[in-house]
Amino acid sequence: MADEIAFPWRAYYERGLVTRRQFVRLTALFGGAVAAGSILSEPQPAAGALAPAAKQALHELLAGALAREGVLLLGRSERIVRCRPLGLEHVAPHAYRRFR
């Protein structure tokens, strides 16, 4: 289907890097934003296109997907300002480790 949106995390799901639940939640989160027209067609960081509440939900989902001591790497224009409440500590530029 020409109008179908291909989400980049589909490959992560197919390779077993995210669970089906995480895949469904990401698709629902971004699918709703696409339907509302809030994601622009030009390439840009995904989190930058989200409203603050959706961005917080995405950060919670990513932090929750990490194993203890797992590391989350973000793009150079992305950061998590309040990482401690998510159980993350800032360990390097654009890198966060889960501590709980």
C-alpha positions as CSV (number, residue, x, y, z in Angstrom):
1,M,0.0,0.0,0.0
2,A,1.5,3.3,-1.1
3,D,0.1,5.3,1.9
4,E,1.4,2.9,4.5
5,I,4.0,4.4,6.8
6,A,7.1,2.3,7.4
7,F,8.3,2.8,11.0
8,P,12.0,2.3,11.6
9,W,11.5,0.1,14.7
10,R,9.8,-2.6,12.6
11,A,13.3,-3.9,11.9
12,Y,14.1,-3.9,15.6
13,Y,11.0,-5.9,16.3
14,E,11.8,-8.4,13.5
15,R,15.3,-8.8,14.9
16,G,14.0,-9.3,18.4
17,L,15.5,-6.1,19.8
18,V,12.1,-4.8,21.0
19,T,9.1,-6.8,22.3
20,R,5.8,-7.0,20.5
21,R,4.3,-4.8,23.3
22,Q,7.0,-2.1,22.7
23,F,6.5,-2.3,19.0
24,V,2.7,-1.9,19.3
25,R,3.1,1.0,21.8
26,L,5.6,2.8,19.5
27,T,3.4,2.3,16.5
28,A,0.4,3.6,18.4
29,L,2.3,6.6,19.7
30,F,3.7,7.7,16.4
31,G,0.8,6.5,14.3
32,G,-1.5,8.8,16.2
33,A,0.9,11.7,15.7
34,V,1.1,11.0,12.0
35,A,-2.7,10.8,11.7
36,A,-3.0,14.2,13.5
37,G,-0.4,15.7,11.1
38,S,2.0,16.6,13.9
39,I,5.0,14.9,12.3
40,L,6.6,16.8,9.5
41,S,7.6,15.2,6.2
42,E,11.2,16.5,6.4
43,P,13.7,14.2,8.2
44,Q,14.1,15.3,11.8
45,P,14.7,13.7,15.2
46,A,11.5,11.8,16.2
47,A,11.4,13.1,19.8
48,G,11.6,16.7,18.5
49,A,8.4,16.3,16.6
50,L,6.5,15.1,19.6
51,A,4.5,17.1,22.2
52,P,6.0,17.1,25.7
53,A,3.6,14.4,27.0
54,A,4.3,12.1,24.0
55,K,8.1,12.8,24.4
56,Q,7.9,11.8,28.1
57,A,6.0,8.6,27.2
58,L,8.7,7.7,24.6
59,H,11.5,8.3,27.1
60,E,9.7,6.1,29.7
61,L,9.2,3.4,27.0
62,L,12.9,3.5,26.0
63,A,14.1,3.5,29.6
64,G,11.8,0.6,30.5
65,A,13.2,-1.4,27.6
66,L,16.7,-1.3,28.9
67,A,18.2,-4.1,31.0
68,R,19.8,-3.0,34.3
69,E,23.2,-1.4,33.4
70,G,22.0,-1.1,29.8
71,V,22.9,1.9,27.8
72,L,20.6,4.1,25.7
73,L,22.3,6.2,23.0
74,L,20.5,9.2,21.5
75,G,21.2,11.2,18.4
76,R,23.4,14.3,18.7
77,S,20.4,16.7,18.8
78,E,18.5,14.7,21.4
79,R,18.7,14.5,25.2
80,I,16.8,13.5,28.3
81,V,16.7,16.5,30.7
82,R,15.2,14.7,33.6
83,C,16.8,11.3,33.4
84,R,17.1,10.3,37.1
85,P,13.3,9.8,37.6
86,L,13.4,7.4,34.7
87,G,16.1,5.3,36.4
88,L,18.8,6.6,34.0
89,E,22.1,8.3,34.7
90,H,23.9,10.5,32.2
91,V,27.3,8.8,31.5
92,A,28.5,10.4,28.3
93,P,27.3,12.9,25.7
94,H,24.0,11.5,24.5
95,A,24.4,8.3,26.5
96,Y,22.4,7.2,29.5
97,R,22.7,4.0,31.6
98,R,19.9,2.4,33.5
99,F,20.8,2.1,37.2
100,R,17.6,0.5,38.6
